[in-house]
């Protein structure tokens, strides 16, 4: 976690962050829109939403634009990324309360829905389970939780094939070939990627019910589950 926090404290990385996810995550903007729809199925018109890993503000902005009466608590360990979230939100910032820290620093709720996007692949399985449990504890009964991160089948040939496809996506998105290859190497060597079955098991073990896959973008997957 320390290296990730250091990366998101680098001024240049922070300044360029909002350009990154749409280029580095297949179908990123559509995934955010789908997350907003899944939250709205049960969250109601005046919902309070917890957004873990809110730095940058891209998902906060999408959700706020989709639902004009929602309010948000966004949590992120990087003060610089939270400042960027405020800038990204602009006039919508008054509807979001931003908290520096991790899940233990999040308000107790209860929340009507929660998201954790592109975050859990930075931590090991035990910490994922703990984070998911803490999110569930803060949710109203049957509230939706939307999560998305790197998740790929295991196997000697299958996982490298999916990561190669991801690297090819980066290249066609305008990332220089050597940087696309380096991104694949970083994902392979520094992140703990679970299989989709393992990711669903984490949600169930944390107390969530009915996890359902709603998004697949090469090596990325997303689920909605319910408290």
N, C-alpha and C positions, 0 to 999 in steps of 0.2 A: 504493500500500500504506500510505503514511503516514496518509492520511485515515481508512482503515479501522481502523488500529491506534488512532488517536486516538478514534474512535467507540466502540470496545470498551474504552477506558480510562475513558470517562465513567461515573461512579458510577450515575447513573439508568438509562443504557442497559444497563449490566451487571445491575443489580437486576431490570430488567424483561425480560431477554433470554429466559428460559425460556418466557415467555408468547408470544413472537413467532413462532417457526417454525411451530407448529401453526396459527396464524392466517394467516401470510403465505405458506406453502408448501402448495399443494394436496396432500392425502394424505400429509402429513409423517410422521405416526406409522406409517402402513402402509408407507411407504418405508423407515423404519428397521427394521421387522420383516422386510421382504423382504431388506434388506441383511444382516441377521443370518443368514437362511436361506441366502443365496448364499455367505457366508463359510463356513458350517458344512458345505457340500457337500464341501469339500476341506480345511478347516482342522484337523479332528480335535477330540477332546474336551478336550485340554490345550494348546490353541493359544496362541501369542503373537501379538497383533494390533497393528498400527500404525494409529493414528487421527490423521490430519493435520487440523488445524483442530478440535481437541477442546474448545475453550473452551465453557463452559456445561454440558458433560457429558451432554447428552441422549442422544447416540448411545452413549456409553460405558455409560450406565445400561441402555439397551435391550439392548446386547450382553451385558453382565455378567449381567443377569437371565435372558437366554436360554440362556447357557452358563456354568454355575457353576464350571467349571474353567479357563476362559480367563483369561489375564492380558493387560494392555494397556500400551502406551506411547502416551501422548497428547501431541501437540505443538501449541502455539498461541503466537502472538507476544504475547498480552496476559496479564500476570500476574493482573489482576483477573478475567479470564474463566477462567483456570485455577483460581483460588481458588473461583469459582462452580462449576466442574466438581467440585471436591472436595466442596462442599456438596451438590450434586445427587446424587453417588454415595452419600453417607452411609456406612453400614457396608460398602458395596462398595468404598470408596476404597482399601482395602489391596491390592486386585488391580490397581491402576493406578499407573504411574509417570508423572508429568506433567512435561513439559519446556517451558520457555519458549523460543520461537524459531520458526524456519522449518524447512523440510525438511533443510537442511544441519546443523541442530542435533539431528536425530533420531538415535537409536542406529543402529548399523550392521546390527543384526539377527543372523542371518536371521529374518524374520518368516514366519508361516504364512498371513497375509492382511493386507490393508490397506484403509482407506477414506479418502476425501477428499470430504466432503459439504458442499455449499453454500459452496465456497471458491474454486474455480478461476475463476469468473466475475469475480473481483476482479483477475486478472492477465492480461497479454497472451498471445498464442499462443506466443511463444518461451519465456516463463517457464512456461507450462503444460506444454510439451513437456519442459522441463528438470526440473520437479517430478515429472512422471510417470516420467521416466527414473531419477531418484534413488530414487523409491519402488520401481520395478522392481528396481533394483540391490540393494535391501535385502530382497527377497522370496526365499523358496525357489522352486525350479523348479516351475512350474505352480500356484503359489499364486494365489488370487483377489484382485483389486483391484476395489473397488466405488466408483464415483464418481457424483456427481449435482450438477447446478448448472443455472443458466439456459442454455437452448439452444433456439433457435427457427429455423424456416425463414426464409430471407432473401426479399427481394422487396418491391416498392413497396407492395403491399397486404397480403401474407400476414403479414409480421412485425408491422405495426401491429395487425392483426386479433387475433393471439395475445396481444399485450400488452394490448389492450383487454379481452380475456376475462380475463386475469390481474387487471386492475384491477377488473373486475366481481366476481371471486371475493373480492377483498379487501373490497369493499363489503358483500357478503352475509355475510362473516365477522365483521362488526361494525366494520370500519375506517371512520372518517368519510370521506364521499365526497371531500372536498378532500385528505385525506391519502392516499387510494387513488390519486387522480390524481397527486399529488406522487410517490408511490412509482413509478408508471409512468414519469414523467418522469426520475426519478433512474436507473432501470434503463436507459432509452433513452440518456441523455446521459452517464452516468458509467461504465458497464460495457461491456466488450468481449464481446458475445454472439456466439458462433459458431453456425453451422448444425449440425444433427446429423451430417451427413457430415464436416464439419471436425473436430468433437469426436472422432469415431471415428478419423479420420486421425491426430490427436494421439496417441491411445493406440497405434496401430500404429507410428507413427514412434518412439515411446518404447520399443518392443520388446515390447509386449503383443500377445497373440494372441486371436483369436476374440471381439472385443468384441460384446456382445449387449445390446440395449435391454431393460430390465426395468421401467422406470417412466416414465410421462409424466403430468405434471400441468400442463396448459396450457403455459406457457412454460418449465417445468422438465422435464429429462429425466435419466435415470440409466442407467448401463451397468455390466456386470460384464465384466472381461477377465482374462487369465491371464498370469503371468510366464513 
